[in-house]
Each structure stands twice: as C-alpha cells, then as structure tokens.
Amino acid sequence: MVRPCCRYVSPLKPSYGRSAVELPTDPKAIVEELAKQEFLLSHLHDEIKSGISDPQKEEQLWDVQRLVTQLKRELKALKRRNDSALDEFDHEPGPCLEMFEEKHLIAVEMELRSRIESEQGTIDHLLDQINELRQNPLSLHADSETASLTVCEEKVWADKYEELENQTQMLTERIISERQKCVLLLAQVEMLSLANRNRKSSSYLEGLQY
C-alpha cells in the first residue's frame, strides 16, 4: 500500500574506488533502504527492457543490484543475531510519492544525458570542420569577393546569434521548469493509481470472505 513520506532520503548511491558505500545499521533503516533500492532496480529493468541502449544505465543497474544484495545480507545477519529486533519490520514498506517522483526524475535524467551526448557529437563535428579549415587557409580566401563578409554583415550575424542564444536559454529554462512540474504530476498519478488498485484488490478479497 502507498504510504505518506516525511523527510524522504534518496536511495544510497554506489561509491567508487577504495571507499565502500556506508550501509545503514538500524533494522528499520535497512528495510526502508532495501525498499528504495528494489523500487529503483525495478524501474531500471523496465527502462532496459524498453529497448533503450544506454551503457551507463546498465552499469547503474548492476550497481543497484549489488547494493540490494548487500542490504539483504546485512538484514539476514541482523536477523540471525536478533530476531526480535526485526519482528516489527517483517513487511516491506510500500512506495511513497517521493519514490515515484525520483523514478520519473531518473527517466528525465537519462533523456537529458542522451541529448547532451548527441549535442556533444554535433559540437565535435563542427570543431573538426573548423580545424580542417584552419589547416587549409587557402580555402578560406578562395573567391574572397563573393565569400567574405563585410564588417557590417558580421555585426548583423553576431547580433542574430546572440538573440538566438538568449531565446534558447529562456526556452531551456521553461522546459526544465515544465519538466519538473510534469515529474511531480506523473508521480502523483502513479501513486494514486497504485492506491486505487490496492483498494480494489482489498475490496475483492473482502467480498470473497463473505
């Protein structure tokens, strides 16, 4: 069932190098962290199954899977040492609004990362063209009477470029703002849909008992 969250803490992120990720030691914290990681793992599986090829996403999936395994081992070790400490945490907590929101934020992050890589490819291509022209200075001066720009024309194009750059910046800020609103709305819709399904399932089971 969907539960309200307060002071939500994002899932742990894997550490790289020699330092290991610091796992929680409190039984309740371990159970909650495990729920977050499994929720994230399920989302990553869905993303990869959708056919989107992203090596970074696949690497993230394995990192999350490793964290899930570590948390389960820690939980099992705690249970062996003290069963009574885990009695009240037998049931995993259900997903909350922030978990749904984070899921959609991850999807947005992946999309933006893909766009950035595409734009970087375009920039690299343009830089290659610029370097090629610099290495062939004669081509820059060929037919100079028709190809060269006057100072006035250069100023016009510079102004147009600056105006276009400002418009692009404003549009980017609007897109980011609208995406943030959409993420929250999508999270709310998904959470309410889950709550509705749980309600229907409970009503159906209660009906079978009579």
N, C-alpha and C positions, 0 to 999 in steps of 0.2 A: 504494500500500500504506500501511497505517496505521503511523505511526512514533511512538515514545515522545517526549515533550517534557520538557525541563528548562528552568527559568527562562522559562516562557512569558510572552510580552509580547502584550497585547491589540492588535488592529488599530489603526492610526492613525485618529484622528477628524478630520474636516474642520474647519478653522478659519474663523472668520467675521470680517468686517471687512477691514481692510487687511492684517493679518498672514496670510501664507501658511503652509500646513502644511509642516513640515520633513521632507522625504523622506530616506530613508537613502541613503548614497553608496556603501556597500560592496556589491559584486555579490551576495554571499550574502544580505545583509540585504534587498536589493531583491527577490530571488527569494522569500524567505520571506514578506515583507510582501505581495507580489503574491498569493501563495497564500492568505493570510488574507483579503485583500480580495475575491478572487474567490469564496471559500467563503461569505463574508458576503453578497456580491451574489447568489449563487445562492439562498441562504435567503430573502432579501428578495423575490426574484422569485416564489418558491414561496408566500410569505405573501400577496402581492398577487394572484396567480392564484387563491388560495383564495376570493377574493371579499370579503375583509375590507377595508372602506373606511377608510383612515387617511392623511390628507394628510401627516402627519409622517413616516410610513413611506415614502411615495412620495418625499418630499423627501430622506430618508436614502438611498434607492436611487440617486437622481441624484448625490448627494454621493459615494457609494461608487464609482459608475461613473466619475465624474470622477477619483477617486484611482487607480483601475485604469488609466485611460488615461494619467495622468501617470507612473505606475510603468513602464508598458510603453514609453513614450517614453524614459524615463531608461535603462531596460535596453537599448533599441535603440541609444541614443547611446553607452553604455559598450561595447557590442559592436563598434560601428564603430571606437572608439578603441583597443580592446584585446581582440581575440577570445580570446586565451589566458587572460585573467582569468576568462572565463565558461565555459571548457571543462568544468569540473567541476560546473557548475550548469545543464547542458542540460536536466535533468529536474526538473520542479517537485516539491517535497517533498509527500508525502501529508498528509492531515489528521491531527491528533492529538487526544487526548482533550479537551484544553482548548478546541480549536476547536469540537468538538461541544457541549461544555458551554456555551460562550459563545453558540452558536446557540440553545440552549433558553432561556438567560437572556434573550436578546433577545425571544423569544416571550412569556416571563413579563412582561417589562417592558412590552411592548405591551398585554398584557391588563390589567395593573395601571393603566396610563395611561388605558385606556378606562374602567375602573371609576371612577378618580378624576374623570374628566370627567363621568361620569354622576352621581356623588355631588355634584359641584360644582353641577350643574344643579339637583339637589334642594335644596341649600342656598340657591341664588339664589332659587328659587321660594318657600321659607319666609321669606327675608328680605323679599321683595316683599309677602308676606302681612302680616308684622309692620309694615312701613312703612305699608301700607294701613290697618291697624287704628289705628296711631298718628295717622294723618291724620283718622280718624273716631272721636274719643274717645267720642262718644255711644254708639256700638255696643258699646264696652267695658263700659258701665254699664247697658245695657238688661237689664231683668229681673234686677237685681243680687241679688235674694233667692234666685233659683234658680241663677244662673250663677257668682257669686263663690265662691271657695274660702276656707275658714277657714284661719287660721294653722296649725292642726294638720294639715289636709289638704295644705297646701302643703309642710309639712315631710315628710310621708309620700311625696309625689310626688318631692320633691327627693332623698330617700334612695333611692327606687327608681331614679331616673335615674342617680345616682352608681353604684349597684350594677350597672346595665346597662352603663354606660360602662366600668367595670372589667372586666366579663365580656367586653365587645367587645375591649378592649385585649389581654387574655390570649388570646382566640381568634385575633386578628390575629397575635400573636407566634407562636402554634403553627402557623398557616397558613404564615407566612413560613419557619419552620424546616422544615416538611414539604416545602414547595416547593423549598427548597434541596437537600434530600435527593433529591427526585424528579428535579431537573435533572441531578445527578451520575449517577443511575442511568440516566436516559434517554441521557445522553451515552455511558456505558459500553456500553449495549445497542447503540446505533447504531454505535459504533466496532467492537464485536465482530462485528456483522452485516456491516459492510463488509469486515473482515478475513476472515470466513468466505467471502464472495462472491469475494474476490480469490484465496483458496486454491482454491476450486472452479474458477475460471477458469484458474488456473495448472495444475491437475491435468488439466483438459480439454485444454489446449493441449499439455501434455506427452504426453498419450495420442495426439494426432493425429500427433505426430512419429514414433511407432513403427508 
